Amino acid sequence: MKKLEINKISVAYNDNQVLNNIDMVVKNNQRLVILGPSGCGKSTLLKVIAGLLKPSSGEVFFEDKILFSKNKGIDILPEKREMGFVFQNYALWPHMTVYDNIAYPLKVRHWSKDKIKNRINNLLDIMNLSEKKYGKPNELSGGERQRVALARALAFYPKMLLLDEPLANVDAALKTQLISLILEMCDNLKIPMIYVTHDQQEAFEVADSIAVMREGKILQIGTPKQIYSEPKNEFVAEFVGNSMVINDGKIKKAVKPQDIKIHPKGRCRGCVKRVVYKGNCCHLHVDDNKKDIVISVDSEEYKVGENIRFDIQKAHIIEDTNDREMM
């Protein structure tokens, strides 16, 4: 069953085409991550789904109901779309307590005081925020503010959760904890989510499906494994998984650092330009007179200026098409 369907959505500001003919489907309980560089249209697409931004053309369906249709003149208000939204900058009311921030969407929906109190106390307990109940946002840490924003988005039992770069303002140590919390809450409510990020590692931790965007278009949608191992074009190959694209005549091959092996009789040769320690491995940046090649090795035994030989043991052939075309 389709939960959300987007058909031919475009957004333009004067001559600036922010979204260009987007098609996308999100199914029940799916965790879709929209991944792409800054300015590619990820957040704009999320705001279109939430009803915070009106597209120039196209349609949005949710549970077989029309949320937006340019041709039919339909544009359902955000509060009627039953979607929870978590903003990158939290968007908490600074003059309200934690309790009142979470209570706001429930009051708008005319919940009773007792029902609101029970729901918020339950969420505060889950989010480990009970002791901050009457605190103001400026008294909270970044991680605490993000948990308040998440609690507010989930308070009214939404049918879908939308998250716009939700972990951009928290430190790395908190990311894993918050990701686990977000996934647990979505699993408990049995709702799908759309999660926007520019961080590849974050995307792979969260997603069961990834949509890679560039310049207002979706270039490829697939499972994390498909996106990583079977990129459809040069941009996806280089943006996801640190692949290098090697042009061998008419064929383009995506190669990952771990798929290149150093061997004294290797068919390729180059000079080590840089050695980067990565924790569990080292990356050698090698000049082979055509382009920079990155090779993953187990130790730091190789030195800058050293000449080495190597073989490419595994490569994925990608389509030799313009990356800007819809895939």
C-alpha positions in Angstrom: 0.0 0.0 0.0 1.3 3.5 -0.9 1.5 5.8 2.1 2.7 8.9 0.2 2.9 9.6 -3.5 4.4 12.6 -5.2 3.7 13.2 -8.8 5.6 15.7 -11.0 6.3 18.2 -8.2 8.1 21.4 -9.2 9.1 24.5 -7.3 10.4 27.6 -9.0 11.3 31.1 -7.8 11.4 33.4 -10.8 14.0 31.8 -13.0 15.4 29.5 -10.2 14.1 25.9 -10.6 14.5 24.5 -7.1 12.6 21.2 -7.7 12.2 19.8 -11.1 9.5 17.3 -11.9 9.9 15.1 -8.8 8.3 11.6 -8.6 8.5 9.6 -5.4 6.6 7.0 -3.4 6.9 6.2 0.3 5.3 3.0 1.6 4.0 2.0 5.0 6.7 1.8 7.7 9.4 2.8 5.2 12.4 4.9 6.4 13.3 7.0 3.4 16.4 9.3 3.5 16.7 12.1 1.1 20.5 12.5 0.6 22.3 15.2 -1.3 24.6 18.3 -1.0 23.5 21.6 0.4 21.2 23.5 -1.9 20.0 20.6 -3.9 16.3 20.9 -2.9 16.0 18.4 0.0 14.5 20.7 2.5 12.2 22.3 -0.1 10.8 18.9 -1.0 10.1 18.1 2.7 8.3 21.4 3.2 6.2 20.7 0.1 5.1 17.4 1.7 4.4 19.0 5.0 2.3 21.8 3.4 4.7 24.5 4.4 5.5 25.4 0.8 3.3 25.6 -2.2 4.7 23.9 -5.3 4.5 25.5 -8.8 3.0 22.3 -10.2 2.3 18.6 -9.5 0.3 16.6 -7.0 0.8 15.1 -3.5 -1.3 12.1 -2.3 -1.4 10.8 1.3 -3.3 7.6 2.1 -5.1 8.0 -1.2 -6.2 11.5 -0.3 -5.2 14.5 -2.3 -3.1 16.9 -0.2 -2.1 19.1 -3.0 -3.1 19.5 -6.7 -2.2 22.5 -8.7 -4.7 21.6 -11.4 -7.6 20.9 -9.0 -6.8 23.9 -6.8 -6.4 21.7 -3.6 -3.9 22.6 -0.9 -4.6 21.0 2.5 -3.3 23.0 5.5 -0.2 21.7 7.3 -2.1 21.0 10.6 -4.6 18.9 8.6 -2.0 16.6 7.0 -1.3 14.6 10.2 2.4 14.7 9.8 5.0 15.5 12.5 7.8 17.8 11.4 11.2 18.2 13.1 13.1 21.3 12.1 16.9 21.6 11.9 16.8 24.7 14.2 14.3 23.0 16.5 11.8 25.9 16.1 10.8 25.8 19.8 8.9 28.6 21.3 11.5 30.4 23.5 8.9 31.9 25.9 7.3 28.5 26.6 8.4 25.7 28.9 9.3 22.2 27.7 5.8 21.1 28.7 4.0 23.9 26.9 6.1 23.4 23.7 5.1 19.8 23.5 1.5 20.6 24.5 1.0 23.2 21.7 0.0 20.8 18.9 -2.3 18.9 21.3 -4.1 22.1 22.4 -4.5 23.1 18.7 -6.3 19.8 18.2 -8.5 20.4 21.3 -7.3 17.5 23.4 -8.5 17.5 27.0 -6.2 18.7 29.8 -6.0 15.3 31.3 -5.2 13.6 28.0 -2.5 16.2 27.3 -1.0 15.8 30.7 -0.8 12.0 30.4 0.6 12.1 26.9 3.3 14.7 27.7 4.4 12.9 30.9 4.8 9.7 29.0 6.9 11.4 26.3 9.0 13.2 28.9 9.8 9.9 30.5 10.6 8.3 27.1 12.8 11.2 26.1 14.5 11.4 29.6 13.3 15.0 30.0 11.1 14.7 33.1 13.5 16.9 35.1 13.4 19.6 32.4 9.6 19.7 32.3 9.3 23.4 33.3 12.6 24.6 31.8 12.8 27.0 28.9 14.6 26.1 25.6 17.5 28.5 26.4 18.2 26.4 29.5 18.6 23.2 27.6 21.5 21.6 25.7 21.3 21.0 22.0 20.5 17.3 22.5 17.8 18.2 24.9 16.2 20.8 22.6 16.2 18.2 19.8 14.4 15.7 22.0 11.8 18.3 22.9 11.3 19.0 19.2 11.0 15.3 18.5 8.5 14.8 21.4 6.4 17.7 20.0 6.4 16.2 16.5 5.3 12.8 17.9 2.8 14.1 20.5 -0.4 13.9 18.5 0.4 10.4 17.0 1.2 11.5 13.5 0.8 9.2 10.5 4.2 10.2 9.1 7.3 11.8 10.6 9.3 14.3 8.6 12.8 15.3 9.8 14.9 18.1 8.2 18.6 17.7 9.1 17.5 16.8 12.7 21.1 16.1 13.9 23.0 18.9 12.2 23.4 20.9 15.4 24.3 18.1 17.9 27.7 16.6 18.5 28.9 13.2 17.2 28.6 11.5 20.6 24.9 12.2 20.7 24.0 11.3 17.1 24.0 7.5 17.7 21.7 7.9 20.7 19.3 10.2 19.0 19.2 8.0 15.8 18.3 5.0 18.0 15.6 7.0 19.7 14.1 8.3 16.4 14.0 4.8 14.9 12.5 3.3 18.1 9.7 5.9 18.2 8.8 5.4 14.5 8.8 1.6 15.0 6.6 1.9 18.1 4.1 4.1 16.2 4.4 2.0 13.1 4.7 5.0 10.9 7.0 5.8 7.9 9.4 8.7 8.0 11.3 10.9 5.5 14.7 12.0 6.8 16.7 14.8 5.1 20.5 14.9 5.5 23.7 15.7 3.6 25.6 13.2 5.8 26.2 9.9 4.1 27.1 8.0 7.3 23.9 9.3 8.9 21.9 8.2 5.9 23.1 4.7 6.0 22.4 4.4 9.7 18.8 5.5 9.3 17.6 4.4 5.9 16.0 1.3 4.4 15.7 3.4 1.2 17.8 6.3 0.0 16.9 9.0 -2.6 20.0 10.8 -3.9 19.3 14.4 -5.0 21.2 16.9 -7.0 20.1 20.3 -8.4 16.4 19.8 -7.8 16.2 16.2 -9.2 16.2 12.7 -7.8 19.1 10.9 -9.5 18.6 7.5 -7.9 16.3 5.7 -5.4 17.3 2.4 -3.9 18.3 0.4 -0.8 21.5 1.6 0.9 23.3 -1.4 -0.6 22.1 -0.6 -4.1 23.1 3.1 -3.8 26.5 2.2 -2.4 27.3 -0.8 -4.7 25.4 0.0 -7.9 25.4 3.7 -8.5 23.6 4.7 -11.7 25.8 7.7 -12.6 29.0 9.5 -11.9 27.6 11.9 -9.3 26.0 9.1 -7.2 29.2 7.1 -7.4 31.4 9.9 -6.2 29.0 11.4 -3.6 28.1 8.1 -1.9 30.7 5.7 -0.6 33.8 7.7 -1.8 33.9 5.9 -5.2 36.3 7.1 -7.9 35.0 7.2 -11.5 37.6 5.9 -14.0 36.9 6.5 -17.7 38.2 3.5 -19.7 37.5 4.5 -23.2 33.7 4.4 -23.6 33.1 2.7 -20.3 33.0 4.5 -16.9 33.8 2.4 -13.8 33.1 3.2 -10.2 35.9 2.0 -7.9 36.1 2.1 -4.1 39.3 2.4 -2.1 39.0 -1.1 -0.6 38.6 -2.6 -4.1 42.2 -1.6 -5.1 45.1 -3.9 -3.9 48.7 -3.1 -3.9 50.9 -5.7 -5.5 54.6 -5.6 -6.7 53.6 -6.8 -10.1 50.4 -4.8 -10.4 49.2 -3.6 -13.8 48.8 0.1 -12.6 51.4 2.4 -11.1 51.5 5.7 -9.2 53.2 7.9 -6.7 51.9 8.3 -3.1 50.9 12.0 -2.6 49.3 11.7 0.8 48.7 9.2 3.6 45.5 9.7 5.7 45.0 7.8 8.9 41.3 6.7 9.1 41.3 4.7 12.4 40.7 1.2 11.2 42.7 1.7 8.0 44.8 4.2 6.1 44.0 5.9 2.7 46.8 6.4 0.2 46.2 9.2 -2.2 48.0 8.2 -5.3 48.7 10.1 -8.6 48.6 7.7 -11.6 49.1 10.5 -14.1 45.3 10.4 -15.1 43.5 11.2 -11.8 43.9 10.9 -8.1 43.4 7.3 -6.9 42.6 6.5 -3.2 43.6 3.1 -2.0 42.6 1.6 1.4 45.5 -0.2 3.2 45.8 -1.7 6.7 48.9 0.1 7.9 50.9 3.4 7.6 53.9 1.6 6.2 53.7 3.5 2.9 55.4 7.0 2.6 54.7 10.1 0.6 56.8 10.1 -2.6 56.9 6.2 -2.7 56.1 4.6 -6.1 53.7 1.7 -5.9 52.0 -0.8 -8.2 48.4 -1.9 -7.8 45.5 -3.7 -9.4 41.8 -2.8 -9.5 40.1 -6.0 -8.4 36.5 -4.9 -8.5 34.6 -2.1 -10.3 31.0 -1.3 -11.1 30.1 -0.1 -14.6 27.9 3.0 -14.5 25.7 4.6 -17.2 27.6 7.1 -19.3 24.8 9.7 -19.1 24.5 13.3 -18.0 24.2 13.3 -14.2 21.7 16.1 -14.4 19.2 14.0 -16.2 16.4 12.2 -14.2 17.4 8.6 -13.6 
